[in-house]
Amino acid sequence: QVQLVESGGGLVQPGGSLRLSCAASKSIFRFYAMGWYRQAPGKQRELVALITRDNRITFAESVKGRFTIFADNTKNTVYLQMNTLKPEDTAVYYCKADWGSLGDYWGQGTQVTVSS
């Protein structure tokens, strides 16, 4: 079993920044990849950013150049730095750990609202 706890969401004005954190209950070296996903009301959950064990990174086209994903292995935490936020970034953001054949694990989500 793996517990993932997200934090850092909130209300921010357009153009602002937030940093989301995802703290894992196990060493993140165990996971093939960790990612951030988001789900806006009435929409499907979508990938935002992914970082693999060997530090390959993928971003959704809509966030390229604005968001960064990075990991602190000493804290078993993955971060999503979000800059130049737009109203369309409003969603619940979820962290996911890919543990291969042992399954995927999700956090409880954190709300991000971008509004003036």
Summary of the structure (lengths in Angstrom):
residues: 116
radius of gyration: 13.4
end to end distance: 39.9
largest distance: 43.7
contacts: 337
relative contact order: 0.32
helix: 10%
strand: 51%
